[in-house]
């Protein structure tokens, strides 16, 4: 026959014993814990019955721990300390304010990551979780703030365009050094173009600005990720078209250059910020306003919503 399992010991019995043992007084323990002296006495008697040992020697006006009580006290005190620390950690966690942000990986790496470090220095009580996304990631619906890249005619409902962007043509410094100072479409003919899937209209716009027809464009490598395309360009694989905001880090570090510095074309794609209507809290608004205020990675002003 299976032996009956003892019921868990109520925590208030343990606290009553610890306080009485520390104060060597049932009366002081009662005052400390907000019980009556009789309640403290009953708690300790129940605890003694539970463990099967007498924990106190009772005198008319004082108490003293038995040997078993002396041995029992350190373990219980340590356990109570761990419970108190765990409780404090949970309470501290509830006071932290967290904002979840989703953003295309290319922009997250080349702009937002550094910006959030600056935000964290100013707002140390706000935790930020950043999720890099590709294409239309399902996580965007779970974020408090979502930044997406969209065509102007497919902007998310209720979103704000962060800035007006432009398209630029890029290549490695080594490749640029082999070109004339102001290369023409003929000079660029035959050089491979690195294509980002879904962004072919960017290539068309820049090729048109150069005066290059599709015959002069030579496809070489194709990827679905802007940062991969930029890394290929760094390795000298060819020309790549992207938004200036995305390329800022590569330009500032000298990893990529503009073979035609005067060339630019308006981008039909832009970065749009959307706030989750289910998210609440001034900390979310604080981060959202900060991102809008900072303008574009290249320092241009925020575009109109």
Backbone bond lengths (Angstrom), bond angles and torsions (degrees), N, CA, C in turn:
res aa  C-N    CA-C-N  psi(-1)  N-CA   C-N-CA  omega(-1)  CA-C   N-CA-C  phi
1 X - - - 1.468 - - 1.527 109.99 -
2 X 1.307 115.59 132.97 1.457 120.01 -177.62 1.523 111.03 -70.59
3 X 1.353 115.63 133.14 1.456 120.90 -179.72 1.521 110.31 -71.68
4 X 1.323 117.31 133.42 1.478 119.42 -179.29 1.522 110.90 -60.35
5 X 1.328 116.19 140.55 1.458 121.73 178.61 1.520 109.86 -83.65
6 X 1.344 115.32 133.29 1.455 118.72 178.20 1.522 110.73 -67.47
7 X 1.316 116.30 144.83 1.453 120.92 175.22 1.532 109.19 -69.69
8 X 1.334 117.63 145.31 1.477 119.61 178.03 1.519 110.90 -58.04
9 X 1.315 115.22 144.02 1.459 121.42 -178.87 1.532 109.98 -74.30
10 X 1.323 118.74 129.34 1.480 119.92 178.31 1.525 110.94 -59.87
11 X 1.320 115.98 137.15 1.456 121.15 -176.72 1.527 111.75 -64.56
12 X 1.335 117.30 -29.72 1.473 118.13 -178.83 1.524 111.84 -67.36
13 X 1.344 118.86 -24.32 1.460 121.10 174.56 1.533 109.52 -65.37
14 X 1.338 114.95 -42.32 1.473 120.35 -179.58 1.522 110.12 -65.01
15 X 1.318 116.38 -44.99 1.470 119.47 -178.79 1.536 110.59 -65.77
16 X 1.306 117.29 -37.24 1.467 119.75 178.05 1.522 110.37 -64.00
17 X 1.330 117.02 -42.77 1.460 120.17 178.84 1.530 111.06 -64.27
18 X 1.328 117.64 -44.58 1.471 120.78 -177.44 1.521 110.41 -63.15
19 X 1.328 117.54 -43.26 1.456 120.70 -179.21 1.527 111.14 -67.43
20 X 1.332 116.44 -42.67 1.459 119.78 179.56 1.524 111.00 -65.74
21 X 1.335 116.86 -37.63 1.460 120.80 179.38 1.520 110.68 -69.36
22 X 1.316 117.21 -37.60 1.460 120.93 -179.08 1.533 110.53 -70.95
23 X 1.325 116.13 -39.43 1.467 120.19 -178.00 1.528 113.08 -91.12
24 X 1.370 115.54 -12.21 1.479 121.00 -172.86 1.520 110.36 49.42
25 X 1.347 113.64 44.15 1.466 119.36 -178.81 1.513 109.28 -162.90
26 X 1.339 116.28 125.31 1.460 119.94 174.30 1.526 110.23 -69.83
27 X 1.323 116.44 -32.92 1.467 120.77 -178.94 1.513 111.39 -65.95
28 X 1.346 116.77 -46.69 1.467 120.24 179.47 1.530 111.36 -67.28
29 X 1.310 116.11 -35.25 1.467 119.46 176.83 1.523 110.60 -63.71
30 X 1.328 116.00 -39.98 1.467 120.15 178.82 1.520 110.79 -63.46
31 X 1.337 117.04 -42.72 1.467 120.24 178.47 1.528 110.87 -64.82
32 X 1.318 117.36 -39.85 1.466 121.45 -177.13 1.523 112.02 -67.77
33 X 1.322 116.51 -39.37 1.464 120.45 -173.87 1.526 113.15 -97.94
34 X 1.338 116.89 -7.20 1.459 119.11 178.58 1.510 113.78 81.01
35 X 1.338 118.33 24.99 1.461 122.55 176.23 1.533 108.94 -107.88
36 X 1.309 115.58 173.43 1.463 120.10 168.45 1.522 108.53 -84.00
37 X 1.332 115.81 162.21 1.460 119.80 178.27 1.535 109.85 -62.80
38 X 1.317 116.67 -37.32 1.465 120.51 179.73 1.527 111.18 -63.33
39 X 1.364 116.01 -37.87 1.463 119.78 178.99 1.524 111.15 -65.20
40 X 1.336 116.12 -41.16 1.461 119.75 178.42 1.532 109.63 -62.23
41 X 1.322 115.26 -45.20 1.463 119.82 179.31 1.524 111.49 -59.96
42 X 1.341 116.00 -43.32 1.469 119.83 178.93 1.528 111.66 -64.94
43 X 1.345 117.60 -40.06 1.458 120.78 178.10 1.535 110.99 -59.57
44 X 1.320 115.44 -44.71 1.463 119.32 -175.44 1.529 110.32 -71.51
45 X 1.318 117.12 -38.07 1.468 119.10 176.54 1.529 110.61 -62.58
46 X 1.337 116.53 -40.16 1.461 119.93 178.44 1.529 110.53 -65.48
47 X 1.331 116.11 -37.29 1.461 120.17 178.17 1.531 110.51 -66.49
48 X 1.329 116.83 -42.23 1.471 120.55 178.47 1.529 110.28 -62.90
49 X 1.311 115.58 -39.88 1.467 119.12 178.03 1.528 110.82 -64.90
50 X 1.328 115.41 -38.14 1.468 120.63 -177.66 1.534 110.69 -65.81
51 X 1.356 116.61 -45.13 1.467 119.27 -176.29 1.524 111.90 -86.35
52 X 1.333 116.38 -17.12 1.458 119.41 178.38 1.506 114.63 81.85
53 X 1.330 116.85 19.30 1.461 121.01 179.89 1.530 109.18 -138.65
54 X 1.353 114.82 149.03 1.451 119.29 173.50 1.531 107.89 -80.16
55 X 1.331 116.82 130.95 1.460 121.78 -175.77 1.522 112.33 -103.68
56 X 1.324 117.29 -23.81 1.471 121.31 179.22 1.524 109.69 -128.08
57 X 1.337 114.96 146.82 1.456 121.78 164.95 1.523 106.01 -99.32
58 X 1.289 116.67 123.08 1.461 121.98 -173.22 1.539 110.16 -99.14
59 X 1.306 114.36 127.99 1.459 121.66 173.89 1.531 107.76 -112.20
60 X 1.334 117.61 169.30 1.473 119.50 -177.62 1.528 113.14 -57.15
61 X 1.355 118.08 -37.82 1.461 119.66 -176.68 1.531 113.28 -126.51
62 X 1.319 118.01 12.74 1.465 120.01 -179.24 1.528 109.68 -160.16
63 X 1.321 115.43 171.64 1.459 121.31 176.83 1.526 108.22 -135.45
64 X 1.333 114.78 158.31 1.457 120.73 175.97 1.522 108.61 -141.40
65 X 1.321 115.93 142.71 1.457 119.87 179.27 1.521 110.99 -70.44
66 X 1.310 116.05 140.41 1.459 120.99 170.42 1.523 108.57 -77.36
67 X 1.325 116.28 174.18 1.464 119.20 176.73 1.528 110.60 -60.49
68 X 1.333 115.36 -41.24 1.465 118.51 178.15 1.529 110.94 -65.01
69 X 1.328 117.51 -38.23 1.460 120.40 176.83 1.515 111.79 -63.37
70 X 1.349 116.62 -40.87 1.462 121.12 177.24 1.525 110.70 -61.95
71 X 1.318 117.09 -40.01 1.464 120.90 -179.00 1.533 111.53 -72.87
72 X 1.328 115.86 -32.72 1.465 121.57 -176.65 1.533 112.06 -74.74
73 X 1.325 117.06 -32.92 1.457 122.16 -170.20 1.537 114.36 -61.19
74 X 1.346 120.89 -48.55 1.477 119.70 -175.83 1.527 113.07 -59.53
75 X 1.332 115.94 -41.61 1.470 119.11 -179.16 1.518 111.45 -64.25
76 X 1.351 115.80 -44.41 1.463 118.85 179.53 1.526 111.31 -66.39
77 X 1.326 117.11 -37.81 1.459 120.53 179.78 1.526 110.52 -64.27
78 X 1.313 117.14 -40.89 1.472 121.12 178.10 1.529 110.61 -63.97
79 X 1.336 115.38 -42.53 1.468 119.04 -179.73 1.524 111.65 -64.58
80 X 1.322 116.57 -42.30 1.459 120.34 178.00 1.531 110.67 -63.51
81 X 1.330 116.89 -37.85 1.466 120.18 177.48 1.517 111.68 -62.18
82 X 1.338 116.30 -41.09 1.465 119.84 178.91 1.527 110.95 -65.75
83 X 1.324 116.22 -39.60 1.472 119.84 177.62 1.524 110.26 -63.06
84 X 1.326 116.47 -44.09 1.464 120.02 -179.61 1.524 111.19 -64.34
85 X 1.338 117.36 -41.36 1.478 120.11 179.51 1.520 111.13 -66.17
86 X 1.334 116.62 -39.89 1.465 119.67 178.40 1.527 110.54 -64.20
87 X 1.313 116.24 -40.22 1.468 120.21 178.72 1.516 111.16 -64.72
88 X 1.341 116.33 -42.75 1.464 120.41 178.75 1.523 111.37 -62.87
89 X 1.347 115.98 -37.79 1.468 119.68 179.65 1.519 110.92 -65.24
90 X 1.337 115.96 -40.35 1.469 119.56 179.02 1.525 110.46 -65.74
91 X 1.334 115.41 -44.17 1.462 119.08 179.97 1.519 111.17 -64.54
92 X 1.337 116.51 -38.35 1.465 119.68 177.86 1.513 110.50 -64.72
93 X 1.349 116.01 -36.92 1.461 119.74 -179.64 1.509 112.52 -65.77
94 X 1.343 115.90 -33.39 1.461 117.98 -179.43 1.515 111.45 -71.39
95 X 1.334 117.05 -19.82 1.452 119.62 179.26 1.524 111.82 -86.51
96 X 1.377 117.52 -14.07 1.450 120.17 175.51 1.526 108.57 -74.20
97 X 1.279 116.34 143.42 1.457 120.80 -179.46 1.520 107.90 -111.93
98 X 1.322 116.46 129.65 1.455 121.42 -173.27 1.523 110.22 -120.65
99 X 1.334 115.22 140.49 1.459 121.74 175.08 1.521 107.80 -125.84
100 X 1.321 116.59 128.07 1.453 121.99 177.91 1.526 108.82 -100.54
101 X 1.329 116.16 125.71 1.463 121.97 -177.21 1.520 108.92 -121.12
102 X 1.303 116.71 134.48 1.464 121.04 170.68 1.519 108.43 -113.67
103 X 1.330 115.18 142.03 1.466 120.11 -173.87 1.518 108.17 -157.55
104 X 1.339 119.24 143.91 1.465 120.09 175.19 1.525 111.33 -53.63
105 X 1.322 116.59 138.43 1.461 121.24 -175.41 1.522 111.42 -54.55
106 X 1.318 117.46 -42.51 1.461 119.83 -176.75 1.522 111.54 -59.73
107 X 1.339 117.59 -44.84 1.466 120.53 179.53 1.526 110.93 -74.44
108 X 1.335 116.87 -35.10 1.459 120.23 178.99 1.523 110.58 -60.77
109 X 1.327 117.53 -43.00 1.459 121.16 -178.45 1.525 111.85 -74.43
110 X 1.317 117.06 -38.83 1.465 120.40 -170.71 1.527 114.41 -93.33
111 X 1.323 117.06 -7.29 1.468 118.75 -178.81 1.527 112.50 -145.73
112 X 1.324 116.70 -55.21 1.457 119.86 -167.64 1.524 112.93 -70.63
113 X 1.325 118.22 -35.56 1.467 119.86 -177.50 1.525 111.44 -57.39
114 X 1.326 116.84 -49.83 1.472 120.41 -179.93 1.530 110.94 -65.88
115 X 1.317 116.45 -36.44 1.462 119.86 -178.90 1.524 111.06 -65.45
116 X 1.326 116.78 -37.95 1.454 119.83 -178.78 1.530 112.04 -70.72
117 X 1.318 116.56 -26.62 1.467 118.99 173.72 1.525 109.62 -63.33
118 X 1.316 116.71 -43.80 1.466 121.41 178.09 1.524 110.61 -64.36
119 X 1.331 116.50 -40.27 1.467 120.24 178.22 1.523 110.37 -62.42
120 X 1.336 116.80 -42.03 1.457 120.83 179.84 1.513 112.82 -63.13
121 X 1.324 116.98 -32.95 1.467 119.88 177.64 1.535 111.43 -66.84
122 X 1.320 116.04 -31.48 1.460 120.80 -178.57 1.527 112.84 -87.23
123 X 1.337 116.33 -27.10 1.467 120.55 -174.98 1.529 108.52 -130.82
124 X 1.315 115.44 77.61 1.457 120.49 -174.77 1.524 113.26 -72.15
125 X 1.323 117.57 -11.45 1.462 120.37 179.99 1.527 112.14 -94.34
126 X 1.328 117.04 4.11 1.464 120.51 -179.96 1.528 108.98 -115.76
127 X 1.321 116.11 122.71 1.460 121.62 176.10 1.524 108.89 -93.18
128 X 1.321 116.44 137.27 1.466 121.41 179.75 1.519 109.21 -118.35
129 X 1.322 116.19 130.13 1.463 122.72 173.61 1.520 107.07 -110.23
130 X 1.334 116.71 121.56 1.464 121.41 -176.68 1.522 109.51 -110.75
131 X 1.322 115.63 124.46 1.462 121.74 177.36 1.531 108.61 -112.65
132 X 1.322 116.04 117.14 1.454 120.32 175.13 1.516 109.87 -78.29
133 X 1.321 116.68 133.94 1.463 120.89 -176.16 1.524 110.76 -121.55
134 X 1.310 114.90 158.70 1.460 122.21 171.50 1.524 107.50 -127.52
135 X 1.329 115.17 133.44 1.453 121.02 -178.49 1.520 108.71 58.06
136 X 1.327 117.55 -142.90 1.467 120.50 -177.91 1.523 108.42 -96.97
137 X 1.321 115.82 85.52 1.461 120.79 -177.43 1.520 110.36 -74.69
138 X 1.348 117.94 137.36 1.468 120.21 179.41 1.523 112.69 -59.79
139 X 1.343 117.78 -24.85 1.458 120.24 -176.34 1.520 111.91 -64.28
140 X 1.336 116.82 -21.55 1.464 118.68 -178.64 1.527 111.66 -55.98
141 X 1.321 116.60 -33.12 1.462 120.22 -178.49 1.523 112.11 -72.55
142 X 1.341 117.22 -16.78 1.457 120.93 -179.47 1.517 112.07 -97.83
143 X 1.316 118.05 -8.62 1.460 121.54 -177.25 1.518 110.96 -81.96
144 X 1.337 115.34 153.80 1.459 119.98 173.71 1.526 110.76 -74.98
145 X 1.335 115.39 -37.13 1.461 121.98 178.71 1.517 107.85 -131.25
146 X 1.318 116.47 128.33 1.462 120.90 178.61 1.516 109.91 -118.99
147 X 1.336 115.59 132.95 1.461 121.61 171.98 1.517 106.41 -113.41
148 X 1.305 116.23 124.70 1.455 121.11 -179.19 1.518 109.66 -127.83
149 X 1.329 115.56 157.32 1.456 120.36 174.95 1.525 107.05 -107.07
150 X 1.325 115.85 122.36 1.464 121.48 -174.03 1.517 110.23 -139.80
151 X 1.331 115.08 155.60 1.462 119.32 168.87 1.523 107.99 -67.90
152 X 1.306 115.12 152.63 1.475 119.60 -177.80 1.515 112.15 -58.14
153 X 1.346 116.72 -28.42 1.463 119.50 -177.99 1.525 112.65 -91.22
154 X 1.342 116.67 7.09 1.466 120.23 178.82 1.527 110.57 -135.15
155 X 1.322 116.21 32.16 1.465 120.10 -179.88 1.525 110.00 -67.08
156 X 1.339 117.65 142.35 1.470 120.07 179.15 1.529 111.44 -60.35
157 X 1.293 116.21 144.52 1.457 121.27 179.38 1.529 110.22 -61.62
158 X 1.317 116.54 132.83 1.453 121.47 178.21 1.516 114.87 77.41
159 X 1.339 117.46 9.88 1.462 120.55 -177.60 1.523 111.31 -89.54
160 X 1.327 115.22 165.90 1.462 122.35 174.42 1.517 108.59 -120.52
161 X 1.321 116.31 132.23 1.458 119.44 175.93 1.529 108.13 -75.74
162 X 1.330 116.51 128.22 1.454 120.23 -173.14 1.517 112.87 -72.64
163 X 1.335 117.87 -38.82 1.458 120.54 179.73 1.519 109.37 -164.41
164 X 1.319 115.40 160.70 1.462 121.17 173.68 1.525 107.66 -83.38
165 X 1.317 117.14 125.63 1.455 121.29 -174.58 1.516 110.37 -111.35
166 X 1.334 115.15 165.38 1.451 120.21 176.12 1.519 109.38 -133.88
167 X 1.312 115.46 157.57 1.455 121.90 178.78 1.516 109.87 -94.15
168 X 1.330 115.78 141.86 1.466 120.63 176.90 1.520 109.26 -134.53
169 X 1.319 114.59 157.83 1.457 122.40 177.47 1.524 107.96 -102.24
170 X 1.331 117.13 133.65 1.456 121.68 -175.05 1.523 111.29 -131.32
171 X 1.322 114.89 155.39 1.457 121.52 171.45 1.525 108.37 -158.37
172 X 1.298 117.65 174.63 1.457 121.09 179.14 1.527 110.06 -73.10
173 X 1.335 118.75 154.54 1.470 120.73 176.44 1.526 112.83 -58.64
174 X 1.316 116.76 -34.55 1.476 120.24 179.40 1.511 110.61 -64.70
175 X 1.328 116.53 -43.95 1.458 120.22 179.12 1.523 110.69 -67.11
176 X 1.321 116.68 -40.22 1.465 120.29 179.72 1.531 111.14 -63.63
177 X 1.315 116.91 -33.80 1.472 120.69 -178.79 1.521 112.04 -65.89
178 X 1.310 117.85 -20.70 1.467 121.29 179.61 1.519 112.13 -86.94
179 X 1.348 116.21 -4.40 1.456 120.87 -178.58 1.522 110.76 -101.65
180 X 1.321 117.73 158.08 1.469 120.61 174.19 1.524 110.28 -63.39
181 X 1.334 119.21 161.55 1.470 122.26 -179.21 1.523 113.45 -55.26
182 X 1.300 117.93 -39.18 1.467 121.41 177.92 1.526 108.23 -125.78
183 X 1.314 117.42 78.37 1.461 120.61 -174.02 1.528 112.94 -63.80
184 X 1.288 115.33 144.64 1.462 122.40 177.44 1.520 109.00 -99.83
185 X 1.342 114.61 176.39 1.460 118.99 177.13 1.516 110.61 -59.06
186 X 1.331 115.97 -36.56 1.469 119.32 179.45 1.533 110.84 -65.50
187 X 1.352 116.91 -37.92 1.465 120.38 178.96 1.528 111.30 -64.75
188 X 1.333 115.43 -33.31 1.466 119.83 -176.69 1.524 112.28 -86.74
189 X 1.338 117.17 -14.33 1.461 121.15 -179.45 1.528 109.33 -61.02
190 X 1.303 115.56 134.38 1.460 120.44 178.63 1.523 113.69 94.11
191 X 1.343 118.04 -15.12 1.467 120.09 176.03 1.532 108.64 -82.36
192 X 1.306 115.80 135.08 1.462 120.13 -176.83 1.525 113.02 -64.26
193 X 1.313 116.25 143.80 1.464 122.57 175.51 1.519 108.76 -108.65
194 X 1.314 115.99 135.78 1.462 121.93 177.43 1.522 107.42 -94.89
195 X 1.308 116.26 121.00 1.465 121.22 -172.84 1.521 111.42 -103.70
196 X 1.334 115.84 135.05 1.462 122.08 172.25 1.519 107.54 -100.80
197 X 1.301 116.60 120.11 1.459 120.59 -177.77 1.524 111.05 -57.70
198 X 1.312 116.24 136.85 1.456 121.33 -179.28 1.509 113.90 85.57
199 X 1.353 117.11 -7.03 1.461 120.81 -178.77 1.530 111.38 -119.91
200 X 1.325 116.49 24.06 1.458 119.58 -178.12 1.519 112.30 -62.53
201 X 1.339 117.33 -27.23 1.457 118.86 178.89 1.525 111.16 -65.93
202 X 1.358 117.16 -26.33 1.458 119.80 173.94 1.532 110.57 -63.62
203 X 1.327 115.58 -45.05 1.468 120.04 177.83 1.524 111.11 -60.41
204 X 1.312 116.20 -43.74 1.471 119.69 -178.62 1.524 110.30 -60.85
205 X 1.344 116.91 -41.85 1.462 120.46 -177.63 1.531 110.83 -64.26
206 X 1.338 116.98 -42.54 1.464 120.35 -179.41 1.526 110.92 -71.72
207 X 1.314 116.93 -41.44 1.469 119.70 178.15 1.523 110.22 -59.83
208 X 1.326 116.31 -40.27 1.464 120.07 178.67 1.522 110.73 -64.99
209 X 1.349 116.75 -39.53 1.463 120.29 178.86 1.527 111.38 -64.91
210 X 1.333 117.03 -32.40 1.466 121.39 178.14 1.524 110.87 -75.81
211 X 1.328 115.88 -27.69 1.456 120.18 -173.62 1.513 111.11 92.46
212 X 1.296 116.54 23.55 1.464 121.87 -179.33 1.520 109.34 -101.28
213 X 1.325 116.05 131.99 1.456 118.84 175.88 1.533 108.86 -88.11
214 X 1.295 115.69 172.53 1.460 120.32 -176.09 1.522 112.31 -64.35
215 X 1.334 117.32 -23.42 1.468 120.17 178.98 1.521 110.63 -65.42
216 X 1.350 115.16 -33.27 1.460 118.96 -178.40 1.511 113.79 -79.11
217 X 1.347 116.71 -14.99 1.457 120.42 179.53 1.519 110.46 -86.00
218 X 1.307 115.55 124.67 1.458 120.71 -179.51 1.526 108.70 -109.06
219 X 1.320 116.33 113.98 1.461 119.68 177.43 1.525 109.09 -71.79
220 X 1.328 115.97 138.53 1.457 119.12 -177.49 1.528 111.52 -129.00
221 X 1.309 116.78 -54.92 1.457 121.39 -179.75 1.529 109.23 -133.83
222 X 1.322 116.56 146.08 1.461 121.60 -179.49 1.524 109.25 -132.94
223 X 1.327 116.08 139.53 1.464 121.52 178.35 1.516 109.38 -145.94
224 X 1.326 115.80 164.15 1.471 119.65 176.78 1.522 111.84 -98.76
225 X 1.332 118.19 4.56 1.467 121.70 -175.97 1.522 110.06 -125.72
226 X 1.334 116.33 127.23 1.462 121.06 -178.70 1.525 111.98 -60.77
227 X 1.326 117.33 -42.38 1.462 119.02 -177.83 1.520 112.64 -65.37
228 X 1.319 116.94 -32.56 1.470 119.00 175.21 1.519 109.49 -65.64
229 X 1.326 116.83 -42.48 1.461 120.34 178.28 1.522 110.93 -60.55
230 X 1.336 116.71 -41.76 1.462 120.50 179.33 1.526 111.28 -66.04
231 X 1.322 117.07 -38.64 1.465 120.04 178.46 1.530 110.79 -67.11
232 X 1.309 117.04 -37.73 1.474 119.68 175.37 1.527 110.36 -62.06
233 X 1.328 115.42 -41.21 1.465 118.57 178.70 1.529 110.65 -63.42
234 X 1.327 117.73 -39.64 1.468 121.15 176.78 1.527 110.71 -57.65
235 X 1.330 116.29 -36.59 1.473 121.06 -179.90 1.523 112.85 -78.29
236 X 1.336 116.62 1.64 1.463 119.99 176.97 1.508 114.60 85.65
237 X 1.343 117.18 20.44 1.458 120.30 -175.94 1.521 113.15 -74.96
238 X 1.333 117.72 -16.67 1.454 118.50 178.88 1.512 112.34 151.25
239 X 1.340 114.58 -161.10 1.457 122.35 -179.04 1.527 110.16 -91.24
240 X 1.317 116.02 146.59 1.458 119.76 177.85 1.525 108.50 -139.01
241 X 1.312 115.40 142.87 1.464 122.19 176.76 1.521 108.13 -108.46
242 X 1.323 116.29 132.78 1.462 120.28 176.41 1.517 109.03 -154.75
243 X 1.313 115.61 175.67 1.457 120.17 176.61 1.526 109.68 -77.72
244 X 1.311 116.14 144.26 1.467 119.81 -177.35 1.526 111.62 -59.84
245 X 1.324 117.50 -37.78 1.461 120.04 -179.02 1.522 111.76 -61.07
246 X 1.322 117.13 -36.91 1.458 120.76 -179.13 1.524 111.75 -72.29
247 X 1.325 116.36 -29.15 1.471 120.67 -175.13 1.524 113.74 -91.83
248 X 1.327 117.83 0.26 1.467 120.20 -172.19 1.520 112.92 -53.44
249 X 1.336 117.32 -48.17 1.470 120.52 -177.29 1.526 110.57 -62.77
250 X 1.320 117.18 -41.37 1.462 120.67 -179.35 1.526 110.98 -64.79
251 X 1.333 116.57 -37.71 1.469 120.34 178.63 1.525 111.15 -71.11
252 X 1.332 116.74 -44.21 1.467 119.62 -176.81 1.523 111.87 -66.47
253 X 1.320 117.48 -27.91 1.465 121.07 179.68 1.530 112.71 -90.76
254 X 1.318 115.86 -1.50 1.453 119.29 178.93 1.515 114.29 74.33
255 X 1.323 116.99 15.59 1.460 120.61 -179.71 1.521 111.05 -76.54
256 X 1.328 116.19 -31.90 1.454 122.33 177.51 1.523 108.94 -132.70
257 X 1.319 115.36 154.21 1.466 121.18 178.32 1.523 108.53 -134.35
258 X 1.332 114.44 166.10 1.458 120.41 176.45 1.532 108.49 -97.75
259 X 1.315 118.75 111.50 1.462 119.59 179.72 1.531 112.40 -63.56
260 X 1.330 116.80 -26.16 1.468 121.80 175.67 1.527 106.81 -125.56
261 X 1.338 117.96 85.54 1.474 120.59 -174.23 1.521 114.47 -58.18
262 X 1.308 116.84 -27.65 1.466 119.16 -177.94 1.519 112.61 -82.20
263 X 1.318 116.59 -6.63 1.460 120.72 -175.99 1.523 110.85 -83.51
264 X 1.303 115.97 132.08 1.464 121.08 170.19 1.513 107.61 -156.84
265 X 1.314 115.03 155.72 1.464 120.47 178.37 1.517 107.55 -142.30
266 X 1.325 117.73 141.85 1.470 118.89 178.69 1.518 110.88 -62.53
267 X 1.314 116.12 142.81 1.452 120.67 -179.82 1.525 110.21 -95.10
268 X 1.312 115.08 133.00 1.458 119.04 175.65 1.527 110.75 -83.15
269 X 1.347 115.47 -5.98 1.447 121.43 176.64 1.523 109.57 -105.03
270 X 1.320 116.46 148.75 1.458 120.49 178.13 1.510 110.91 -148.94
271 X 1.325 115.63 166.94 1.461 121.48 177.35 1.519 108.46 -97.07
272 X 1.331 114.61 127.55 1.463 121.38 -176.14 1.528 110.21 -120.49
273 X 1.323 114.79 136.13 1.463 121.27 179.52 1.519 109.23 -104.94
274 X 1.332 115.02 131.14 1.457 121.11 179.33 1.519 109.36 -128.73
275 X 1.321 117.39 132.63 1.462 122.16 175.96 1.518 109.36 -94.37
276 X 1.326 116.37 137.34 1.456 121.20 177.54 1.526 109.04 -71.38
277 X 1.329 118.36 120.55 1.482 120.02 -177.41 1.524 112.88 -64.97
278 X 1.340 117.48 -17.48 1.456 119.91 179.96 1.518 112.35 -87.28
279 X 1.334 116.95 -11.15 1.465 120.44 -179.25 1.519 109.89 -86.40
280 X 1.317 115.58 137.77 1.454 121.07 -178.59 1.530 109.53 -128.92
281 X 1.302 116.37 152.25 1.457 120.26 174.42 1.511 111.97 132.54
282 X 1.331 115.68 139.51 1.459 120.21 -179.94 1.524 111.52 -66.20
283 X 1.348 117.17 -25.82 1.463 119.80 -179.71 1.523 111.25 -66.46
284 X 1.335 116.51 -32.77 1.466 119.98 177.51 1.525 109.63 -69.06
285 X 1.322 116.41 -43.08 1.460 120.33 177.45 1.522 111.06 -63.78
286 X 1.333 116.66 -34.69 1.471 120.46 179.61 1.520 110.84 -62.29
287 X 1.327 116.75 -45.73 1.462 119.73 179.37 1.520 111.48 -69.52
288 X 1.328 116.18 -40.96 1.459 119.10 179.63 1.527 110.39 -59.74
289 X 1.325 117.52 -48.01 1.459 121.19 -179.05 1.525 111.10 -63.30
290 X 1.323 116.47 -35.79 1.469 120.89 178.30 1.527 110.46 -62.66
291 X 1.335 116.55 -46.23 1.461 120.23 -178.55 1.525 111.04 -64.04
292 X 1.318 116.34 -41.20 1.458 119.90 179.38 1.523 110.30 -66.81
293 X 1.324 116.88 -40.99 1.454 121.12 -176.97 1.527 112.52 -66.28
294 X 1.332 116.95 -33.16 1.461 119.86 -172.97 1.517 113.16 -68.46
295 X 1.330 117.17 -17.09 1.453 118.10 179.62 1.516 111.68 72.33
296 X 1.318 117.49 -164.75 1.457 121.54 -174.24 1.523 111.37 -82.03
297 X 1.341 117.93 163.95 1.452 121.82 178.75 1.522 113.95 -58.92
298 X 1.332 118.15 -26.21 1.466 119.24 -179.13 1.527 112.13 -97.14
299 X 1.361 115.47 11.66 1.466 119.79 172.30 1.506 115.50 89.64
300 X 1.329 118.66 2.11 1.469 119.52 178.62 1.513 109.86 -75.41
301 X 1.301 115.46 163.91 1.449 119.59 -175.53 1.524 111.15 -75.55
302 X 1.309 113.50 158.94 1.443 120.02 176.97 1.529 110.55 -62.39
303 X 1.322 115.20 141.47 1.457 119.80 175.99 1.511 109.42 -76.53
304 X 1.293 116.78 160.84 1.457 120.07 177.27 1.524 109.17 -71.50
305 X 1.333 115.37 150.05 1.469 119.99 -177.57 1.515 109.79 -67.82
